[in-house]
Amino acid sequence: MRSERFRAGFGAFAESLLVGVWIAVAALPLVTLPAALAAGAGHLRRWTGGEAAGLRSFAADLRAALRGGGWGVGLGSLAVLALVGADLTLVRVVPVPGGRAAGALAILAALWLTVTVLRAATAWRPSLTWRPLLAPAARRALRDPAGSLLVVCGLVVMAASAWFSAPLALPALGILVAATVAAERRGSPTPT
């Protein structure tokens, strides 16, 4: 019994690493990152639910997520993160009163945006478009601080992996998605 649980847990970890590589390849243009995250979350949900899951279903989910507005979410997220980066650079270069507080708020806003996009990607289904998913995901990011902290911990694992060795960031994307799926599942009465 104990060895079966170990194998199941290790299998889920291995599948998360594999899906991280798929997400990284699908997100090379950067604007496709939210759609790739949604496809990865769908794959992990199917895999942990005992359903048929593979690269074909991942690719089908990726195409559907892009058609459902994934491009727009990717472009919007990149624009906001670029604005936050510009704000942080400005605060660092030009001594502005309250600059540190503005920089801290910009970092918190970037984290909130990232958690929101990750939670929306996890809530995405092939029959849905992105627009109605973003506002509830933003509210969940604020109202469920424990779940959001779980997602931030996934971000920290990914950043630490990239710091240790850049290629490790690719499979660590899967760990980030698995953390987000776990955060969304713990907050819902029935598994998603």
C-alpha positions, 0 to 999 in steps of 0.5 A: 500500500505504501509503495503504491502511494509512493509510485503514484506520487512519483508518477505525478511528479514525473508527469508534471516535469514532462508537462513543464517541458511541453509548456515551455516549448508551446510558450516560446513565442511568450504570448502563448504562455497562458494558453500553454499553461491552460493546456498543461493544467488540463493535461494534469487534471486528466492524468490525475483523474485517470483519463487518457492524456497525452501530447495530442490532447495537450496540443488540442487544448493549446489550440482551443485555448489560443482560439478562446482568447489566449493570445489576448491574455498573453499580450495583455500580461506581457504589456502589464509586466513590461510596464511594471519592469519600466516602473521598477527601472525608473524607481531605481534610476531616478530617486523619487520620494516614495520610490521604494513603496512604489516599487514594492507595490509594483512587485506585488501587482506583478505577483497578483497578475501572475497568480491571476493568470495562472488561476484563470489558466487552471480554470480554463476548459475547451468550451470556455473563453478567457474573458469570463475567467479573469475576474473570478481568478483575480478575486480568488487570488485575493480571497484565498491567500493560502492558495495564492501562497501555494502558487507563489511557492511554485513560482519560487521553485521555478525561479530557484530551479532557473537560478541553479541551472537555466534548463531546469526552469523548463520542467519546473513550469510543470511544478508551477502548474501542478501547484496551481491545480492543487490550489484550485482543487483545495478551494473547490468542493469537488475536484476540477 
